[in-house]
Amino acid sequence: MENYYEVQKFNKWWMKLIIAVPIIIFIVGIALGKTQSEQGTPMLIASVVVIFVAVLFYFTKLETRLDETGITIRFFPFQRVYYYVKWEELESVQVRKYNPIMEYGGWGLRYSFRNGKAYNISGNQGLQLVLKSGKKFLIGTQKQSELTQYLAKLKTENQINCIL
């Protein structure tokens, strides 16, 4: 059976706009000679911070892989090592709709005392994992129908009982 693999990146147009505007303002400031004044240093610092955040968003990616043995996730660059969960360690697994702001406080690598850890880039669909230890994880997905089909096939072919 072929593995399920999904890579998600921050690539929404409005994110790019939020990051591009301060950079454009700084470039215009340089062109008009405004950076030589006393406002130049704060503008330079702000631009460096914005460029750092832009580079961070560019390289950030959420990788999810499912196979017959378990689930592997990594939220790079915040997690350098892949996190692996065996099917035997899971109480339940299901694709579900969630509210990122209300349940986890937004997108990214998030933690909620009530709902556990979330790895999400965008959207409101995710793979909910509940471990036998009681820990909860939610992994965002942009391919909910493919993931649901893969889980159904995996459940029937491999008799994985934790998949709901």
GROMACS elastic network, one bead per residue, 0.5 to 0.9 nm:
[ bonds ]
;  ai    aj funct       b0    kb
    1    67     6  0.80268   500
    1    68     6  0.79229   500
    1   154     6  0.83140   500
    1   157     6  0.88357   500
    2    67     6  0.75177   500
    3    65     6  0.69196   500
    3    66     6  0.58225   500
    3    68     6  0.78891   500
    3   150     6  0.85516   500
    4    64     6  0.78863   500
    4    65     6  0.54828   500
    4    66     6  0.50626   500
    4    67     6  0.65771   500
    4   146     6  0.85023   500
    4   147     6  0.73457   500
    4   150     6  0.69321   500
    5    63     6  0.74060   500
    5    64     6  0.56936   500
    5    66     6  0.66461   500
    5    67     6  0.89624   500
    6    62     6  0.79682   500
    6    63     6  0.58337   500
    6    64     6  0.52433   500
    6    65     6  0.65897   500
    6   141     6  0.77820   500
    6   142     6  0.83388   500
    6   143     6  0.78825   500
    7    61     6  0.66119   500
    7    62     6  0.55838   500
    7    64     6  0.65220   500
    7    65     6  0.88999   500
    7   141     6  0.89062   500
    8    11     6  0.86694   500
    8    60     6  0.86569   500
    8    61     6  0.55147   500
    8    62     6  0.50802   500
    8    63     6  0.66225   500
    8    64     6  0.86705   500
    8   120     6  0.85935   500
    8   121     6  0.66263   500
    8   122     6  0.85560   500
    8   140     6  0.88300   500
    8   141     6  0.78367   500
    8   142     6  0.76690   500
    9    12     6  0.88141   500
    9    57     6  0.80407   500
    9    58     6  0.76500   500
    9    59     6  0.79920   500
    9    60     6  0.62693   500
    9    62     6  0.65613   500
    9   121     6  0.65912   500
    9   122     6  0.86977   500
   10    15     6  0.76741   500
   10    16     6  0.89428   500
   10    57     6  0.62007   500
   10    58     6  0.69847   500
   10    59     6  0.87238   500
   10    60     6  0.70246   500
   10    61     6  0.72600   500
   10   121     6  0.62053   500
   10   122     6  0.76087   500
   11    14     6  0.86359   500
   11    15     6  0.70936   500
   11    16     6  0.72752   500
   11    57     6  0.84268   500
   11    58     6  0.79635   500
   12    15     6  0.54672   500
   12    16     6  0.66662   500
   12    17     6  0.89211   500
   12   122     6  0.87330   500
   13    16     6  0.52039   500
   13    17     6  0.62761   500
   13    18     6  0.88425   500
   14    18     6  0.62039   500
   14    19     6  0.86822   500
   15    18     6  0.51930   500
   15    19     6  0.63998   500
   15    20     6  0.85563   500
   15    57     6  0.89125   500
   16    19     6  0.52506   500
   16    20     6  0.59175   500
   16    21     6  0.86551   500
   16    54     6  0.80503   500
   17    21     6  0.60638   500
   18    21     6  0.58198   500
   18    22     6  0.76208   500
   19    22     6  0.64006   500
   19    23     6  0.70137   500
   19    50     6  0.63384   500
   19    51     6  0.76565   500
   19    53     6  0.78295   500
   19    54     6  0.61357   500
   20    23     6  0.52081   500
   20    24     6  0.60819   500
   20    25     6  0.86409   500
   20    50     6  0.84832   500
   20    51     6  0.88575   500
   20    54     6  0.84076   500
   21    24     6  0.51548   500
   21    25     6  0.61931   500
   21    26     6  0.86913   500
   22    26     6  0.61949   500
   22    27     6  0.86680   500
   22    43     6  0.89912   500
   22    46     6  0.79631   500
   22    47     6  0.64985   500
   22    50     6  0.70845   500
   23    26     6  0.51246   500
   23    27     6  0.62544   500
   23    28     6  0.86456   500
   23    47     6  0.59803   500
   23    48     6  0.88479   500
   23    50     6  0.72111   500
   23    51     6  0.73850   500
   24    27     6  0.50458   500
   24    28     6  0.60981   500
   24    29     6  0.84327   500
   25    28     6  0.51365   500
   25    29     6  0.60492   500
   25    30     6  0.86952   500
   25    47     6  0.88696   500
   26    30     6  0.62559   500
   26    31     6  0.86642   500
   26    34     6  0.89942   500
   26    35     6  0.81508   500
   26    43     6  0.67574   500
   26    44     6  0.73725   500
   26    46     6  0.88822   500
   26    47     6  0.65993   500
   27    30     6  0.51027   500
   27    31     6  0.62501   500
   27    32     6  0.86755   500
   28    32     6  0.61476   500
   28    33     6  0.84843   500
   28    34     6  0.84654   500
   29    32     6  0.51821   500
   29    33     6  0.59940   500
   29    35     6  0.59405   500
   29    40     6  0.84353   500
   29    43     6  0.87200   500
   30    33     6  0.50163   500
   30    34     6  0.60485   500
   30    35     6  0.56499   500
   30    36     6  0.83077   500
   30    40     6  0.88724   500
   31    34     6  0.77683   500
   31    35     6  0.88321   500
   32    35     6  0.81549   500
   33    36     6  0.60880   500
   33    37     6  0.81512   500
   34    37     6  0.58768   500
   34    38     6  0.88069   500
   34    39     6  0.74995   500
   34    40     6  0.66142   500
   35    38     6  0.76214   500
   35    39     6  0.64644   500
   35    41     6  0.72352   500
   35    43     6  0.73538   500
   35    44     6  0.77789   500
   36    39     6  0.76209   500
   36    40     6  0.55955   500
   36    41     6  0.84166   500
   37    40     6  0.54585   500
   37    41     6  0.82796   500
   38    41     6  0.66823   500
   38    42     6  0.82231   500
   39    42     6  0.58574   500
   39    43     6  0.62576   500
   39    44     6  0.87139   500
   40    43     6  0.51045   500
   40    44     6  0.60117   500
   40    45     6  0.86646   500
   41    44     6  0.50254   500
   41    45     6  0.62043   500
   41    46     6  0.85719   500
   42    45     6  0.50901   500
   42    46     6  0.60640   500
   42    47     6  0.85017   500
   43    46     6  0.51279   500
   43    47     6  0.61005   500
   43    48     6  0.86323   500
   44    47     6  0.50883   500
   44    48     6  0.61907   500
   44    49     6  0.86704   500
   45    48     6  0.51479   500
   45    49     6  0.62758   500
   45    50     6  0.86603   500
   46    49     6  0.51454   500
   46    50     6  0.61812   500
   46    51     6  0.86189   500
   47    51     6  0.60259   500
   47    52     6  0.84752   500
   48    51     6  0.50854   500
   48    52     6  0.61064   500
   48    53     6  0.86262   500
   49    52     6  0.50597   500
   49    53     6  0.62201   500
   49    54     6  0.85701   500
   50    53     6  0.50806   500
   50    54     6  0.60564   500
   50    55     6  0.86228   500
   51    55     6  0.61568   500
   51    56     6  0.85109   500
   52    55     6  0.51918   500
   52    56     6  0.61450   500
   52    57     6  0.86657   500
   53    57     6  0.61143   500
   53    58     6  0.84997   500
   54    57     6  0.51373   500
   54    58     6  0.60927   500
   54    59     6  0.87693   500
   55    59     6  0.63107   500
   55    60     6  0.85594   500
   56    59     6  0.54166   500
   56    60     6  0.60394   500
   56    77     6  0.80602   500
   57    60     6  0.51742   500
   57    61     6  0.83401   500
   58    61     6  0.82376   500
   59    76     6  0.75209   500
   59    77     6  0.71966   500
   60    75     6  0.71021   500
   60    76     6  0.54120   500
   60    77     6  0.59069   500
   60    78     6  0.80460   500
   61    74     6  0.80087   500
   61    75     6  0.58035   500
   61    76     6  0.54043   500
   61    77     6  0.75784   500
   61   121     6  0.79978   500
   62    73     6  0.72912   500
   62    74     6  0.58368   500
   62    76     6  0.64532   500
   62   119     6  0.74221   500
   62   120     6  0.73917   500
   62   121     6  0.71817   500
   62   139     6  0.88128   500
   62   140     6  0.85943   500
   63    72     6  0.79599   500
   63    73     6  0.54967   500
   63    74     6  0.52539   500
   63    75     6  0.64656   500
   63    76     6  0.80026   500
   63    82     6  0.88749   500
   64    71     6  0.73361   500
   64    72     6  0.58419   500
   64    74     6  0.68730   500
   64    75     6  0.89280   500
   64   139     6  0.79134   500
   64   141     6  0.86198   500
   65    70     6  0.83935   500
   65    71     6  0.57852   500
   65    72     6  0.50859   500
   65    73     6  0.64476   500
   66    69     6  0.78942   500
   66    70     6  0.59168   500
   66    72     6  0.63864   500
   66    73     6  0.88476   500
   66   150     6  0.87129   500
   66   151     6  0.87135   500
   67    70     6  0.56297   500
   67    71     6  0.66670   500
   67    72     6  0.86423   500
   67   154     6  0.80200   500
   68    71     6  0.86914   500
   68    87     6  0.81962   500
   68   154     6  0.70255   500
   68   158     6  0.70318   500
   68   160     6  0.88192   500
   69    85     6  0.85375   500
   69    86     6  0.58748   500
   69    87     6  0.63020   500
   69    88     6  0.86727   500
   70    84     6  0.70380   500
   70    85     6  0.55275   500
   70    88     6  0.82039   500
   70    89     6  0.89979   500
   71    83     6  0.81873   500
   71    84     6  0.57297   500
   71    85     6  0.52563   500
   71    86     6  0.64928   500
   71    87     6  0.74824   500
   72    82     6  0.63680   500
   72    83     6  0.55488   500
   72    85     6  0.64566   500
   72    86     6  0.87577   500
   73    81     6  0.89756   500
   73    82     6  0.56487   500
   73    83     6  0.52333   500
   73    84     6  0.65612   500
   73    85     6  0.87477   500
   73   119     6  0.87668   500
   73   139     6  0.81926   500
   74    77     6  0.85455   500
   74    78     6  0.83545   500
   74    79     6  0.58982   500
   74    80     6  0.72910   500
   74    81     6  0.68353   500
   74    83     6  0.61369   500
   74    84     6  0.89197   500
   74   119     6  0.86687   500
   75    78     6  0.58394   500
   75    79     6  0.52807   500
   75    80     6  0.77460   500
   75    81     6  0.89213   500
   75    82     6  0.81987   500
   75   108     6  0.85887   500
   75   109     6  0.74544   500
   75   119     6  0.70626   500
   75   120     6  0.87760   500
   76    79     6  0.51006   500
   76    80     6  0.60088   500
   76    81     6  0.85222   500
   77    80     6  0.59461   500
   78   109     6  0.81810   500
   79    82     6  0.70371   500
   79    83     6  0.83841   500
   85    88     6  0.83352   500
   85    89     6  0.66622   500
   85    90     6  0.76728   500
   85   131     6  0.87493   500
   86    89     6  0.54314   500
   86    90     6  0.71057   500
   87    90     6  0.54089   500
   87    91     6  0.85008   500
   87   160     6  0.71814   500
   87   161     6  0.88108   500
   87   162     6  0.73700   500
   87   163     6  0.89185   500
   88    91     6  0.80253   500
   88   132     6  0.86505   500
   88   160     6  0.84764   500
   88   162     6  0.82232   500
   89   130     6  0.89374   500
   89   131     6  0.58386   500
   89   132     6  0.58524   500
   89   133     6  0.79726   500
   90    93     6  0.72127   500
   90   129     6  0.70042   500
   90   130     6  0.59442   500
   90   132     6  0.53884   500
   90   133     6  0.83679   500
   90   162     6  0.62914   500
   90   163     6  0.88256   500
   91   129     6  0.77811   500
   91   130     6  0.54800   500
   91   131     6  0.50852   500
   91   133     6  0.84097   500
   91   134     6  0.82799   500
   91   161     6  0.86244   500
   91   162     6  0.54623   500
   91   163     6  0.84823   500
   92   128     6  0.78866   500
   92   129     6  0.59933   500
   92   130     6  0.52279   500
   92   131     6  0.70048   500
   92   132     6  0.82880   500
   92   161     6  0.81193   500
   92   163     6  0.57581   500
   92   164     6  0.65466   500
   93   127     6  0.69059   500
   93   128     6  0.56284   500
   93   130     6  0.65557   500
   93   131     6  0.88267   500
   93   151     6  0.88606   500
   93   162     6  0.58556   500
   93   164     6  0.59536   500
   94   126     6  0.82963   500
   94   127     6  0.56525   500
   94   128     6  0.53415   500
   94   129     6  0.69524   500
   94   148     6  0.80476   500
   94   151     6  0.83485   500
   94   162     6  0.86606   500
   94   163     6  0.61406   500
   94   164     6  0.54654   500
   95   125     6  0.71282   500
   95   126     6  0.55633   500
   95   128     6  0.60368   500
   95   129     6  0.89712   500
   95   141     6  0.88452   500
   95   144     6  0.69629   500
   95   147     6  0.76544   500
   95   148     6  0.65030   500
   95   151     6  0.89424   500
   95   164     6  0.85663   500
   96   124     6  0.84496   500
   96   125     6  0.57972   500
   96   126     6  0.55593   500
   96   127     6  0.63291   500
   96   128     6  0.67090   500
   96   144     6  0.85264   500
   97   124     6  0.56305   500
   97   126     6  0.63797   500
   97   127     6  0.88198   500
   98   102     6  0.86638   500
   98   103     6  0.72905   500
   98   123     6  0.89125   500
   98   124     6  0.52384   500
   98   125     6  0.61096   500
   98   126     6  0.71661   500
   99   102     6  0.54877   500
   99   103     6  0.56413   500
   99   104     6  0.77150   500
   99   105     6  0.89575   500
   99   106     6  0.85747   500
   99   123     6  0.88438   500
   99   124     6  0.59694   500
   99   125     6  0.86161   500
  100   103     6  0.54851   500
  100   104     6  0.53595   500
  100   105     6  0.62401   500
  100   106     6  0.50199   500
  100   107     6  0.63295   500
  100   118     6  0.87805   500
  100   120     6  0.83070   500
  100   122     6  0.85250   500
  100   123     6  0.78940   500
  100   124     6  0.63322   500
  101   104     6  0.55878   500
  101   107     6  0.75107   500
  102   105     6  0.58465   500
  102   106     6  0.76732   500
  103   106     6  0.80693   500
  103   112     6  0.71713   500
  103   114     6  0.82794   500
  103   115     6  0.67829   500
  104   107     6  0.76175   500
  104   110     6  0.60324   500
  104   111     6  0.61948   500
  104   112     6  0.54906   500
  104   115     6  0.73467   500
  104   116     6  0.83539   500
  104   117     6  0.79902   500
  104   118     6  0.69657   500
  105   110     6  0.72168   500
  105   111     6  0.81790   500
  105   112     6  0.78964   500
  106   109     6  0.89498   500
  106   110     6  0.73278   500
  106   120     6  0.86212   500
  107   110     6  0.68464   500
  107   118     6  0.81510   500
  107   119     6  0.75988   500
  107   120     6  0.54321   500
  107   121     6  0.56824   500
  107   122     6  0.63938   500
  107   123     6  0.86869   500
  108   118     6  0.75450   500
  108   119     6  0.58952   500
  108   120     6  0.51176   500
  108   121     6  0.55687   500
  108   122     6  0.82159   500
  109   117     6  0.74576   500
  109   118     6  0.58611   500
  109   120     6  0.65735   500
  109   121     6  0.84787   500
  110   116     6  0.84475   500
  110   117     6  0.57658   500
  110   118     6  0.50395   500
  110   119     6  0.65055   500
  110   120     6  0.80340   500
  111   114     6  0.88387   500
  111   115     6  0.76368   500
  111   116     6  0.56854   500
  111   118     6  0.61071   500
  111   119     6  0.88993   500
  112   115     6  0.51924   500
  112   117     6  0.62205   500
  112   118     6  0.80405   500
  113   116     6  0.57508   500
  113   117     6  0.83774   500
  114   136     6  0.89928   500
  115   118     6  0.82710   500
  115   135     6  0.88188   500
  115   136     6  0.64053   500
  115   137     6  0.77038   500
  115   138     6  0.84277   500
  116   135     6  0.65450   500
  116   137     6  0.56786   500
  116   138     6  0.76964   500
  117   135     6  0.84239   500
  117   136     6  0.63828   500
  117   138     6  0.63424   500
  117   139     6  0.86582   500
  118   136     6  0.85363   500
  118   137     6  0.56591   500
  118   139     6  0.59215   500
  118   140     6  0.75756   500
  119   126     6  0.89918   500
  119   137     6  0.77855   500
  119   138     6  0.61971   500
  119   140     6  0.60349   500
  120   123     6  0.79559   500
  120   124     6  0.87363   500
  120   126     6  0.79586   500
  120   138     6  0.78179   500
  120   139     6  0.59277   500
  120   141     6  0.74660   500
  121   140     6  0.66634   500
  121   141     6  0.82055   500
  122   125     6  0.86781   500
  122   140     6  0.72817   500
  122   141     6  0.81019   500
  122   142     6  0.78871   500
  123   126     6  0.85318   500
  123   140     6  0.74433   500
  123   141     6  0.76264   500
  123   142     6  0.70504   500
  124   140     6  0.72772   500
  124   141     6  0.80960   500
  124   142     6  0.86535   500
  125   139     6  0.85386   500
  125   140     6  0.58676   500
  125   141     6  0.57263   500
  125   142     6  0.69960   500
  125   143     6  0.85015   500
  125   144     6  0.66034   500
  126   138     6  0.60609   500
  126   139     6  0.52097   500
  126   141     6  0.50598   500
  126   142     6  0.81050   500
  126   144     6  0.72975   500
  127   137     6  0.81116   500
  127   138     6  0.55064   500
  127   139     6  0.50247   500
  127   140     6  0.62651   500
  127   141     6  0.70295   500
  127   144     6  0.83789   500
  127   147     6  0.84166   500
  128   136     6  0.73989   500
  128   137     6  0.59636   500
  128   139     6  0.65721   500
  128   140     6  0.86772   500
  129   135     6  0.82536   500
  129   136     6  0.56912   500
  129   137     6  0.50327   500
  129   138     6  0.60532   500
  129   139     6  0.80474   500
  130   133     6  0.81491   500
  130   134     6  0.63240   500
  130   135     6  0.59231   500
  130   137     6  0.65297   500
  130   138     6  0.87309   500
  131   134     6  0.52788   500
  131   135     6  0.52930   500
  131   136     6  0.63129   500
  131   137     6  0.82741   500
  132   135     6  0.74282   500
  133   136     6  0.89602   500
  141   144     6  0.59972   500
  141   147     6  0.81335   500
  142   145     6  0.88543   500
  143   146     6  0.54588   500
  143   147     6  0.60854   500
  143   148     6  0.85821   500
  144   147     6  0.50476   500
  144   148     6  0.59719   500
  144   149     6  0.85477   500
  145   148     6  0.50863   500
  145   149     6  0.61694   500
  145   150     6  0.85622   500
  146   149     6  0.51542   500
  146   150     6  0.60992   500
  146   151     6  0.86191   500
  147   150     6  0.50388   500
  147   151     6  0.61193   500
  147   152     6  0.86152   500
  148   151     6  0.51781   500
  148   152     6  0.62307   500
  148   153     6  0.86756   500
  149   152     6  0.51598   500
  149   153     6  0.62225   500
  149   154     6  0.85176   500
  150   153     6  0.51535   500
  150   154     6  0.59865   500
  150   155     6  0.85102   500
  151   155     6  0.59613   500
  151   156     6  0.86375   500
  151   163     6  0.69316   500
  151   164     6  0.87247   500
  152   155     6  0.51173   500
  152   156     6  0.63485   500
  152   157     6  0.86249   500
  152   163     6  0.78145   500
  152   164     6  0.85792   500
  153   156     6  0.53557   500
  153   157     6  0.60216   500
  153   158     6  0.82539   500
  154   157     6  0.53239   500
  154   158     6  0.56591   500
  154   159     6  0.74720   500
  154   160     6  0.70746   500
  154   163     6  0.86090   500
  155   158     6  0.55588   500
  155   159     6  0.50844   500
  155   161     6  0.68089   500
  155   162     6  0.83924   500
  155   163     6  0.63411   500
  155   164     6  0.86611   500
  156   159     6  0.53917   500
  156   160     6  0.73756   500
  157   160     6  0.82255   500
  158   161     6  0.89574   500
  160   163     6  0.62187   500
  161   164     6  0.75495   500
